[in-house]
């Protein structure tokens, strides 16, 4: 039975997903958890990718207790470790020959300066480069699945991001600040999305690349600043301006499954300054549409990860 679309896009507008295979990175908590839950409730076969298999299994058990019609499988994935990404891809390909949606949701926010296991700056390395490496190694399965999608989760913080190709990874902590690095990683998510969409079009692939952001949502991403005095003082205002994770996940869920979504689009909340509300088509900042920067970032990302996209 066809669902009747409401004026505001909600979980009730999610189409039937039986037979669909969906990967959600960072699926054990927050926006990822809500996305896994929504997809499973509508019949999808969901791969819950988590750095902690233990936490992933707890999330899986919690969702399955609600008796969804779909299935959930937990797989280990550390986006800050290229070998972990490689192992995840190999295991996935041994079990599945289709991938309808790759939801690149996982992320870290405003961390102190640190390096990934491969020596890359933590936030850009995890939020952007990790997902680039994952997407590149899954591109053959994505290509072979009709109507497939890659959905990258960005943030309003992309507006504070600046691309500096002379010091993309804040070498030795030079010029690093937690917020600047986070903003750069979220701008990179968008540059990557739009360039990936251009590649899909150039190679006439039946795939689309889409982006989304959750507005101001109540998740555990703020764990690196929650002990700061200024953050504690801001909590009442934060609660007023923000929304719960179930609402915050709606833009990325819509980007993943709404049949009306088009490649290169960006979804976010419809409220004041896109801080909260129901998911609608929004527009990212001017810098995110810089084609020259996108192409530079594409080439540098392949060089840094050592993984090449093969669209042939």
ZAZA-508231 format. One line per 4 residues: number of its first residue (from 1); for each residue z, y, x of C-alpha. Coordinates in Angstrom, 1 decimal. Each point is the difference from the previous one (the first is absolute). Example, Ala and Ser with C-alpha at 12.3 -4.5 7.8 and 13.67 -1.06 7.14 Angstrom:
<rs>
1 = 7.8 -4.5 12.3; -0.7 3.4 1.4
</rs>
This chain:
<rs>
1 = 0.0 0.0 0.0; -1.0 3.4 1.4; 2.8 2.4 0.7; -0.1 3.4 -1.6
5 = 0.2 2.7 2.6; 2.8 2.6 -0.6; -0.2 3.7 0.9; 2.3 -0.7 3.0
9 = -0.8 -2.9 2.3; 2.9 -2.4 0.0; 0.6 -3.7 0.9; -1.3 -0.9 -3.5
13 = -3.4 1.1 1.2; -0.2 -2.6 2.8; -2.8 -2.4 -0.8; 0.3 -3.7 0.0
17 = 0.0 -1.2 3.6; -0.2 -3.8 -0.2; -2.0 -1.4 2.9; 0.5 3.2 2.1
21 = 1.4 -0.2 3.5; 2.0 3.0 1.1; 1.8 0.8 3.3; 2.8 2.5 -0.1
25 = 1.4 1.0 3.4; 3.7 0.9 -0.1; 0.3 -1.8 -3.3; 3.7 -0.8 0.2
29 = 1.4 3.4 -1.0; -0.7 3.4 -1.6; -3.6 0.7 -1.0; -1.2 -3.3 1.4
33 = 2.4 -2.0 -2.0; -0.9 1.8 -3.2; -3.7 -0.6 0.8; 0.5 -3.7 0.6
37 = 1.9 -0.2 -3.2; -2.6 1.8 -2.1; -2.9 -2.1 1.4; 1.9 -3.3 -0.5
41 = 0.9 1.0 -3.5; -3.7 0.3 -0.8; -1.0 -3.4 1.5; -1.1 0.8 3.6
45 = 0.6 -2.2 3.0; 2.0 2.4 2.2; 0.7 -0.4 3.7; 3.3 1.9 0.7
49 = -0.4 1.0 3.6; 3.4 0.9 1.6; 1.4 0.5 3.5; 3.0 -2.0 -1.2
53 = -0.9 -3.3 -1.6; 3.6 -0.3 -1.2; -0.2 3.4 -1.9; -3.4 -1.0 -1.3
57 = 1.4 -3.2 -1.4; 2.8 1.8 -1.7; -2.4 2.4 -1.6; -2.3 -2.9 -1.1
61 = 3.0 -1.8 -1.5; 1.0 3.1 -1.9; -3.4 0.6 -1.4; -0.6 -3.6 -0.9
65 = 3.3 0.0 -2.0; -1.9 2.2 -2.5; -2.6 -2.7 -0.5; -3.2 1.8 0.9
69 = -3.3 -1.8 -0.8; -1.3 0.4 3.6; 1.2 -1.4 3.3; 1.6 1.5 3.1
73 = -0.2 -1.3 3.5; 2.0 1.5 2.9; -1.6 0.4 3.4; 1.4 1.5 3.2
77 = -1.7 3.2 1.1; 1.3 2.6 2.5; -2.5 2.9 0.1; 1.6 1.2 3.2
81 = -1.1 -3.1 1.8; -3.8 -0.8 0.4; 0.7 -3.7 0.7; 2.0 -0.2 -3.3
85 = -3.0 1.5 -1.8; -2.4 -2.4 1.6; 2.2 -3.0 -1.0; 0.3 1.3 -3.6
89 = -3.8 0.3 -0.3; -0.5 -3.5 1.4; 2.5 -1.5 -2.4; -1.4 1.9 -3.0
93 = -3.6 -1.1 0.8; 1.2 -3.6 0.2; 1.2 0.2 -3.5; -2.3 2.4 -1.8
97 = -3.7 0.8 -0.1; 0.2 3.1 -2.1; 1.9 3.3 0.1; -0.4 2.3 -3.0
101 = 2.5 2.6 1.1; 1.5 0.9 3.3; 2.8 2.4 -0.8; 1.1 1.6 3.3
105 = 3.4 1.2 -1.3; 2.5 -0.7 2.8; 1.2 3.0 2.0; 2.8 1.6 1.9
109 = 1.0 3.7 -0.2; 1.5 2.6 2.3; 1.3 -2.4 2.6; 1.3 1.0 3.4
113 = -2.7 -0.4 2.7; -0.6 -3.7 0.9; -2.8 -2.3 1.0; -1.4 -3.0 -1.8
117 = -0.2 -3.4 1.7; -3.4 1.0 1.3; 1.2 3.4 1.5; -1.3 2.2 -2.8
121 = 2.0 2.9 -1.5; 1.9 -1.5 -2.9; -1.0 1.9 -3.1; -3.7 0.4 0.8
125 = 0.0 -3.5 1.4; 1.5 -1.6 -3.0; -1.1 2.1 -2.9; -3.6 0.5 1.1
129 = -1.0 -2.3 2.9; 1.7 -3.0 -1.3; -1.8 0.2 -3.3; -3.3 0.8 1.8
133 = 0.4 -3.3 2.0; 0.9 -1.9 -3.1; -3.0 1.4 -2.0; -2.5 -0.6 2.8
137 = 1.0 -3.7 0.4; -0.2 -0.6 -3.8; -3.3 1.9 -0.5; -2.1 -3.2 -0.1
141 = 2.1 -1.3 -3.0; 0.0 3.4 -1.6; -3.8 0.2 0.3; -0.5 -3.5 -1.5
145 = 2.1 0.9 -3.1; -2.0 1.8 -2.6; 1.6 3.3 -1.2; 2.8 -0.1 2.7
149 = 2.1 2.9 0.9; 2.0 1.4 2.9; 2.8 2.3 -1.1; 1.8 2.1 2.5
153 = 3.3 1.7 -0.9; 0.3 3.5 1.4; 2.5 2.8 -0.8; 0.1 3.7 -0.9
157 = 1.3 0.3 3.6; -3.6 -0.4 1.1; -0.2 3.8 -0.6; 2.3 0.5 3.0
161 = -1.9 -2.4 2.2; -2.2 1.3 2.9; -2.4 -2.2 2.0; 0.2 0.6 3.7
165 = -2.4 -2.4 1.7; 1.3 1.0 3.4; 3.5 -1.2 -0.8; -0.5 -2.2 -3.1
169 = 3.0 -2.2 0.8; 2.4 2.6 1.4; 0.0 -1.6 3.5; 3.4 -0.3 1.5
173 = 1.4 1.9 -3.1; -1.9 3.1 0.9; -0.1 2.5 -3.0; 1.5 -2.7 -2.2
177 = 2.0 0.7 -3.2; 0.7 -2.6 -2.7; -1.6 2.1 -2.7; -3.1 1.0 2.0
181 = -0.7 -3.6 0.9; 0.5 -1.2 -3.5; -2.3 2.7 -1.3; -2.6 -1.0 2.6
185 = 0.2 -3.6 -1.0; -0.5 0.9 -3.7; -3.0 2.2 0.8; -1.4 -2.8 2.0
189 = 0.3 -2.3 -3.1; -2.2 2.3 -1.9; -2.6 0.6 2.8; -0.2 -3.8 0.4
193 = -0.4 -0.5 -3.8; -2.9 2.4 -0.3; -1.7 -1.2 3.1; 0.4 -3.6 -1.2
197 = -1.6 0.9 -3.3; -3.0 1.6 1.9; -0.3 -3.2 2.0; 0.0 -2.1 -3.2
201 = -2.7 2.2 -1.5; -2.1 0.0 3.2; 0.0 -3.8 0.1; -0.5 -0.3 -3.8
205 = 3.1 -2.0 -0.4; 1.5 -0.8 -3.4; 3.4 1.4 1.0; 1.8 3.2 -0.3
209 = 2.7 1.8 2.0; 2.5 2.1 -2.0; 3.2 1.9 0.9; 3.2 0.8 -2.0
213 = 3.3 1.7 0.5; 3.3 -0.5 -1.9; 1.2 3.6 -0.2; 3.7 0.3 0.7
217 = 1.4 -3.5 -0.7; 3.4 -1.6 0.4; -0.6 -2.7 2.7; 1.7 -1.0 3.2
221 = -2.5 2.0 2.1; 2.6 2.8 0.5; 2.4 -2.3 1.7; -0.5 1.8 3.4
225 = 1.3 3.3 -1.4; 2.4 -1.1 -2.8; 3.0 0.5 2.2; -0.9 3.6 0.9
229 = 2.1 2.7 -1.5; -3.0 2.0 -1.2; -1.4 -3.1 -1.8; 3.4 -0.7 -1.7
233 = 0.0 3.6 -1.2; -3.5 -0.4 -1.4; 0.7 -3.2 -1.9; 0.5 1.7 -3.4
237 = -3.2 2.0 0.3; -1.8 -3.1 1.3; 1.0 -2.0 -3.0; -1.2 2.8 -2.3
241 = -3.4 0.2 1.7; -0.6 -3.7 0.6; -0.8 -3.1 -2.1; 1.0 -3.6 0.3
245 = -2.0 -2.6 1.9; -1.6 -1.5 -3.1; -1.6 3.4 -0.9; -0.7 0.8 3.6
249 = -2.0 -3.2 0.4; -2.3 0.7 -2.9; -2.6 2.1 2.0; -0.6 -2.9 2.4
253 = 0.0 -2.6 -2.7; -2.6 2.1 -1.9; -2.1 0.4 3.1; 0.2 -3.8 0.5
257 = -1.0 -1.2 -3.5; -1.3 2.7 -2.3; -3.7 -0.9 -0.6; -0.9 3.7 -0.2
261 = 1.1 0.8 3.5; -2.8 1.0 2.4; -0.2 -0.3 3.8; 1.4 2.9 2.0
265 = 2.4 1.1 -2.8; 3.6 1.0 0.4; 2.7 -0.6 -2.6; 3.4 1.7 -0.4
269 = 2.5 1.1 -2.6; -1.1 2.6 -2.6; 3.2 2.1 0.1; 0.9 3.3 1.7
273 = -1.3 -0.1 3.6; -0.8 -3.7 -0.5; 3.7 -0.8 0.6; 0.4 -2.3 -3.0
277 = -1.8 -1.0 -3.2; -2.7 -2.4 -1.1; -2.9 -0.9 2.3; -3.1 2.1 -0.1
281 = -2.9 0.9 2.3; 1.1 2.6 2.6; -1.5 1.5 3.1; 1.3 -0.1 3.5
285 = -0.1 3.0 2.4; -3.1 1.3 1.8; 0.9 -1.6 3.3; -0.1 -3.5 -1.5
289 = -3.7 0.5 -0.9; -1.0 1.0 3.6; -2.8 -2.5 0.8; 0.0 0.7 3.7
293 = 3.8 -0.7 0.2; -0.4 -3.2 -2.0; -2.7 -1.4 2.3; 2.0 0.9 3.1
297 = 3.1 -1.6 -1.5; -2.0 -3.1 -1.0; -1.3 -0.5 3.6; 3.4 0.7 1.6
301 = 1.7 -2.3 -2.4; -2.3 -2.9 0.9; 0.5 0.7 3.7; 3.8 0.1 -0.3
305 = 0.3 -3.2 -2.0; -2.8 -1.8 1.8; -1.3 -1.1 -3.4; -3.6 0.9 -1.2
309 = -1.2 0.2 -3.6; -2.9 -2.4 -0.5; -1.9 1.0 -3.2; -3.0 -2.2 0.8
</rs>
